[in-house]
């Protein structure tokens, strides 16, 4: 460091920090716009599993024919 306080500046570091901050801001906007909370994802998964089990329980066996 010189007497006047100036020192070399790494412009690549500042460019990358700026790009990182811009990307983080965009990610935050998208998470608000499109994101779901973990609780919402878990609830949707539980509901999908319940529906799958419901329909699996009502499937007909392949050997059963309703010919009368």
MARFI-352109 format. One record per residue: x, y, z of N, C-alpha, C in turn; residue number from 1. Coordinates in nm, 3 decimals. Layout:
N
@n.c1: X, n.c2: Y, n.c3: Z, ca.c1: X, ca.c2: Y, ca.c3: Z, c.c1: X, c.c2: Y, c.c3: Z, num: NUM
...
END
This chain:
68
@n.c1: 0.085, n.c2: -0.117, n.c3: 0.000, ca.c1: 0.000, ca.c2: 0.000, ca.c3: 0.000, c.c1: 0.090, c.c2: 0.124, c.c3: 0.000, num: 1
@n.c1: 0.056, n.c2: 0.215, n.c3: -0.086, ca.c1: 0.137, ca.c2: 0.336, ca.c3: -0.094, c.c1: 0.087, c.c2: 0.439, c.c3: 0.006, num: 2
@n.c1: 0.158, n.c2: 0.547, n.c3: 0.010, ca.c1: 0.126, ca.c2: 0.652, ca.c3: 0.107, c.c1: -0.013, c.c2: 0.714, c.c3: 0.084, num: 3
@n.c1: -0.057, n.c2: 0.725, n.c3: -0.043, ca.c1: -0.187, ca.c2: 0.787, ca.c3: -0.070, c.c1: -0.303, c.c2: 0.688, c.c3: -0.060, num: 4
@n.c1: -0.279, n.c2: 0.561, n.c3: -0.028, ca.c1: -0.385, ca.c2: 0.463, ca.c3: -0.006, c.c1: -0.431, c.c2: 0.389, c.c3: -0.130, num: 5
@n.c1: -0.368, n.c2: 0.413, n.c3: -0.242, ca.c1: -0.410, ca.c2: 0.344, ca.c3: -0.363, c.c1: -0.334, c.c2: 0.213, c.c3: -0.377, num: 6
@n.c1: -0.402, n.c2: 0.116, n.c3: -0.430, ca.c1: -0.339, ca.c2: -0.014, ca.c3: -0.456, c.c1: -0.404, c.c2: -0.072, c.c3: -0.580, num: 7
@n.c1: -0.340, n.c2: -0.168, n.c3: -0.642, ca.c1: -0.398, ca.c2: -0.227, ca.c3: -0.765, c.c1: -0.533, c.c2: -0.292, c.c3: -0.736, num: 8
@n.c1: -0.623, n.c2: -0.279, n.c3: -0.832, ca.c1: -0.757, ca.c2: -0.333, ca.c3: -0.817, c.c1: -0.776, c.c2: -0.446, c.c3: -0.918, num: 9
@n.c1: -0.828, n.c2: -0.558, n.c3: -0.872, ca.c1: -0.854, ca.c2: -0.670, ca.c3: -0.960, c.c1: -0.996, c.c2: -0.652, c.c3: -1.017, num: 10
@n.c1: -1.004, n.c2: -0.608, n.c3: -1.141, ca.c1: -1.134, ca.c2: -0.579, ca.c3: -1.202, c.c1: -1.215, c.c2: -0.707, c.c3: -1.226, num: 11
@n.c1: -1.147, n.c2: -0.818, n.c3: -1.247, ca.c1: -1.219, ca.c2: -0.945, ca.c3: -1.268, c.c1: -1.301, c.c2: -0.981, c.c3: -1.144, num: 12
@n.c1: -1.244, n.c2: -0.956, n.c3: -1.027, ca.c1: -1.315, ca.c2: -0.989, ca.c3: -0.903, c.c1: -1.443, c.c2: -0.906, c.c3: -0.892, num: 13
@n.c1: -1.435, n.c2: -0.778, n.c3: -0.923, ca.c1: -1.553, ca.c2: -0.693, ca.c3: -0.915, c.c1: -1.656, c.c2: -0.729, c.c3: -1.021, num: 14
@n.c1: -1.609, n.c2: -0.766, n.c3: -1.140, ca.c1: -1.701, ca.c2: -0.807, ca.c3: -1.247, c.c1: -1.775, c.c2: -0.934, c.c3: -1.205, num: 15
@n.c1: -1.703, n.c2: -1.030, n.c3: -1.149, ca.c1: -1.765, ca.c2: -1.155, ca.c3: -1.106, c.c1: -1.860, c.c2: -1.133, c.c3: -0.988, num: 16
@n.c1: -1.823, n.c2: -1.048, n.c3: -0.895, ca.c1: -1.911, ca.c2: -1.018, ca.c3: -0.782, c.c1: -2.040, c.c2: -0.953, c.c3: -0.829, num: 17
@n.c1: -2.029, n.c2: -0.864, n.c3: -0.925, ca.c1: -2.147, ca.c2: -0.797, ca.c3: -0.979, c.c1: -2.237, c.c2: -0.898, c.c3: -1.050, num: 18
@n.c1: -2.179, n.c2: -0.988, n.c3: -1.128, ca.c1: -2.258, ca.c2: -1.090, ca.c3: -1.198, c.c1: -2.323, c.c2: -1.185, c.c3: -1.098, num: 19
@n.c1: -2.251, n.c2: -1.219, n.c3: -0.992, ca.c1: -2.305, ca.c2: -1.307, ca.c3: -0.889, c.c1: -2.424, c.c2: -1.242, c.c3: -0.819, num: 20
@n.c1: -2.411, n.c2: -1.115, n.c3: -0.787, ca.c1: -2.519, ca.c2: -1.043, ca.c3: -0.719, c.c1: -2.640, c.c2: -1.032, c.c3: -0.811, num: 21
@n.c1: -2.617, n.c2: -1.007, n.c3: -0.939, ca.c1: -2.726, ca.c2: -0.997, ca.c3: -1.036, c.c1: -2.798, c.c2: -1.131, c.c3: -1.048, num: 22
@n.c1: -2.722, n.c2: -1.241, n.c3: -1.054, ca.c1: -2.781, ca.c2: -1.374, ca.c3: -1.062, c.c1: -2.860, c.c2: -1.409, c.c3: -0.938, num: 23
@n.c1: -2.808, n.c2: -1.371, n.c3: -0.822, ca.c1: -2.879, ca.c2: -1.398, ca.c3: -0.696, c.c1: -3.010, c.c2: -1.320, c.c3: -0.690, num: 24
@n.c1: -3.008, n.c2: -1.196, n.c3: -0.736, ca.c1: -3.130, ca.c2: -1.115, ca.c3: -0.737, c.c1: -3.233, c.c2: -1.177, c.c3: -0.831, num: 25
@n.c1: -3.190, n.c2: -1.225, n.c3: -0.946, ca.c1: -3.281, ca.c2: -1.289, ca.c3: -1.041, c.c1: -3.338, c.c2: -1.417, c.c3: -0.982, num: 26
@n.c1: -3.254, n.c2: -1.494, n.c3: -0.915, ca.c1: -3.300, ca.c2: -1.618, ca.c3: -0.852, c.c1: -3.404, c.c2: -1.589, c.c3: -0.744, num: 27
@n.c1: -3.383, n.c2: -1.484, n.c3: -0.667, ca.c1: -3.480, ca.c2: -1.448, ca.c3: -0.564, c.c1: -3.613, c.c2: -1.406, c.c3: -0.626, num: 28
@n.c1: -3.608, n.c2: -1.330, n.c3: -0.736, ca.c1: -3.731, ca.c2: -1.290, ca.c3: -0.804, c.c1: -3.806, c.c2: -1.413, c.c3: -0.855, num: 29
@n.c1: -3.732, n.c2: -1.507, n.c3: -0.915, ca.c1: -3.796, ca.c2: -1.627, ca.c3: -0.968, c.c1: -3.852, c.c2: -1.715, c.c3: -0.857, num: 30
@n.c1: -3.785, n.c2: -1.720, n.c3: -0.744, ca.c1: -3.836, ca.c2: -1.804, ca.c3: -0.635, c.c1: -3.966, c.c2: -1.746, c.c3: -0.581, num: 31
@n.c1: -3.978, n.c2: -1.615, n.c3: -0.582, ca.c1: -4.103, ca.c2: -1.552, ca.c3: -0.538, c.c1: -4.212, c.c2: -1.577, c.c3: -0.642, num: 32
@n.c1: -4.174, n.c2: -1.566, n.c3: -0.769, ca.c1: -4.271, ca.c2: -1.578, ca.c3: -0.877, c.c1: -4.318, c.c2: -1.722, c.c3: -0.896, num: 33
@n.c1: -4.224, n.c2: -1.816, n.c3: -0.897, ca.c1: -4.257, ca.c2: -1.955, ca.c3: -0.934, c.c1: -4.238, c.c2: -2.056, c.c3: -0.822, num: 34
@n.c1: -4.170, n.c2: -2.019, n.c3: -0.718, ca.c1: -4.130, ca.c2: -2.115, ca.c3: -0.616, c.c1: -4.243, c.c2: -2.159, c.c3: -0.525, num: 35
@n.c1: -4.222, n.c2: -2.275, n.c3: -0.467, ca.c1: -4.314, ca.c2: -2.327, ca.c3: -0.367, c.c1: -4.233, c.c2: -2.358, c.c3: -0.242, num: 36
@n.c1: -4.297, n.c2: -2.349, n.c3: -0.128, ca.c1: -4.228, ca.c2: -2.380, ca.c3: -0.004, c.c1: -4.213, c.c2: -2.532, c.c3: 0.008, num: 37
@n.c1: -4.126, n.c2: -2.573, n.c3: 0.097, ca.c1: -4.106, ca.c2: -2.717, ca.c3: 0.120, c.c1: -4.236, c.c2: -2.781, c.c3: 0.168, num: 38
@n.c1: -4.311, n.c2: -2.711, n.c3: 0.251, ca.c1: -4.438, ca.c2: -2.764, ca.c3: 0.300, c.c1: -4.537, c.c2: -2.785, c.c3: 0.185, num: 39
@n.c1: -4.539, n.c2: -2.692, n.c3: 0.090, ca.c1: -4.629, ca.c2: -2.706, ca.c3: -0.025, c.c1: -4.588, c.c2: -2.826, c.c3: -0.110, num: 40
@n.c1: -4.457, n.c2: -2.843, n.c3: -0.131, ca.c1: -4.409, ca.c2: -2.957, ca.c3: -0.210, c.c1: -4.442, c.c2: -3.088, c.c3: -0.141, num: 41
@n.c1: -4.421, n.c2: -3.093, n.c3: -0.008, ca.c1: -4.451, ca.c2: -3.214, ca.c3: 0.068, c.c1: -4.600, c.c2: -3.246, c.c3: 0.063, num: 42
@n.c1: -4.684, n.c2: -3.144, n.c3: 0.077, ca.c1: -4.828, ca.c2: -3.165, ca.c3: 0.074, c.c1: -4.872, c.c2: -3.216, c.c3: -0.063, num: 43
@n.c1: -4.814, n.c2: -3.162, n.c3: -0.168, ca.c1: -4.848, ca.c2: -3.208, ca.c3: -0.303, c.c1: -4.804, c.c2: -3.353, c.c3: -0.324, num: 44
@n.c1: -4.687, n.c2: -3.388, n.c3: -0.270, ca.c1: -4.637, ca.c2: -3.525, ca.c3: -0.282, c.c1: -4.728, c.c2: -3.622, c.c3: -0.207, num: 45
@n.c1: -4.771, n.c2: -3.585, n.c3: -0.088, ca.c1: -4.860, ca.c2: -3.670, ca.c3: -0.008, c.c1: -4.993, c.c2: -3.688, c.c3: -0.080, num: 46
@n.c1: -5.046, n.c2: -3.580, n.c3: -0.135, ca.c1: -5.173, ca.c2: -3.586, ca.c3: -0.207, c.c1: -5.161, c.c2: -3.675, c.c3: -0.332, num: 47
@n.c1: -5.052, n.c2: -3.662, n.c3: -0.406, ca.c1: -5.031, ca.c2: -3.744, ca.c3: -0.525, c.c1: -5.020, c.c2: -3.891, c.c3: -0.488, num: 48
@n.c1: -4.952, n.c2: -3.920, n.c3: -0.378, ca.c1: -4.939, ca.c2: -4.059, ca.c3: -0.333, c.c1: -5.075, c.c2: -4.115, c.c3: -0.291, num: 49
@n.c1: -5.157, n.c2: -4.033, n.c3: -0.224, ca.c1: -5.291, ca.c2: -4.077, ca.c3: -0.183, c.c1: -5.377, c.c2: -4.109, c.c3: -0.305, num: 50
@n.c1: -5.370, n.c2: -4.023, n.c3: -0.406, ca.c1: -5.448, ca.c2: -4.046, ca.c3: -0.528, c.c1: -5.400, c.c2: -4.172, c.c3: -0.601, num: 51
@n.c1: -5.267, n.c2: -4.190, n.c3: -0.605, ca.c1: -5.212, ca.c2: -4.310, ca.c3: -0.671, c.c1: -5.260, c.c2: -4.436, c.c3: -0.602, num: 52
@n.c1: -5.257, n.c2: -4.437, n.c3: -0.470, ca.c1: -5.303, ca.c2: -4.555, ca.c3: -0.396, c.c1: -5.452, c.c2: -4.578, c.c3: -0.418, num: 53
@n.c1: -5.529, n.c2: -4.470, n.c3: -0.423, ca.c1: -5.672, ca.c2: -4.481, ca.c3: -0.444, c.c1: -5.701, c.c2: -4.547, c.c3: -0.579, num: 54
@n.c1: -5.635, n.c2: -4.501, n.c3: -0.683, ca.c1: -5.658, ca.c2: -4.558, ca.c3: -0.816, c.c1: -5.603, c.c2: -4.699, c.c3: -0.829, num: 55
@n.c1: -5.489, n.c2: -4.726, n.c3: -0.766, ca.c1: -5.434, ca.c2: -4.861, ca.c3: -0.770, c.c1: -5.529, c.c2: -4.960, c.c3: -0.702, num: 56
@n.c1: -5.597, n.c2: -4.916, n.c3: -0.600, ca.c1: -5.691, ca.c2: -5.002, ca.c3: -0.530, c.c1: -5.816, c.c2: -5.031, c.c3: -0.611, num: 57
@n.c1: -5.845, n.c2: -4.951, n.c3: -0.711, ca.c1: -5.965, ca.c2: -4.969, ca.c3: -0.791, c.c1: -5.937, c.c2: -5.030, c.c3: -0.928, num: 58
@n.c1: -5.813, n.c2: -5.072, n.c3: -0.952, ca.c1: -5.780, ca.c2: -5.133, ca.c3: -1.080, c.c1: -5.843, c.c2: -5.271, c.c3: -1.089, num: 59
@n.c1: -5.882, n.c2: -5.304, n.c3: -1.207, ca.c1: -5.934, ca.c2: -5.439, ca.c3: -1.231, c.c1: -5.819, c.c2: -5.531, c.c3: -1.265, num: 60
@n.c1: -5.832, n.c2: -5.655, n.c3: -1.227, ca.c1: -5.729, ca.c2: -5.753, ca.c3: -1.261, c.c1: -5.735, c.c2: -5.781, c.c3: -1.410, num: 61
@n.c1: -5.625, n.c2: -5.819, n.c3: -1.469, ca.c1: -5.619, ca.c2: -5.842, ca.c3: -1.613, c.c1: -5.702, c.c2: -5.965, c.c3: -1.651, num: 62
@n.c1: -5.718, n.c2: -6.061, n.c3: -1.562, ca.c1: -5.790, ca.c2: -6.183, ca.c3: -1.593, c.c1: -5.941, c.c2: -6.171, c.c3: -1.583, num: 63
@n.c1: -5.990, n.c2: -6.065, n.c3: -1.522, ca.c1: -6.134, ca.c2: -6.050, ca.c3: -1.503, c.c1: -6.200, c.c2: -5.993, c.c3: -1.629, num: 64
@n.c1: -6.303, n.c2: -6.061, n.c3: -1.676, ca.c1: -6.382, ca.c2: -6.008, ca.c3: -1.787, c.c1: -6.525, c.c2: -5.996, c.c3: -1.739, num: 65
@n.c1: -6.592, n.c2: -5.891, n.c3: -1.781, ca.c1: -6.730, ca.c2: -5.870, ca.c3: -1.741, c.c1: -6.828, c.c2: -5.918, c.c3: -1.847, num: 66
@n.c1: -6.794, n.c2: -6.025, n.c3: -1.915, ca.c1: -6.885, ca.c2: -6.080, ca.c3: -2.016, c.c1: -6.997, c.c2: -6.154, c.c3: -1.946, num: 67
@n.c1: -7.117, n.c2: -6.120, n.c3: -1.980, ca.c1: -7.231, ca.c2: -6.189, ca.c3: -1.918, c.c1: -7.316, c.c2: -6.258, c.c3: -2.022, num: 68
END
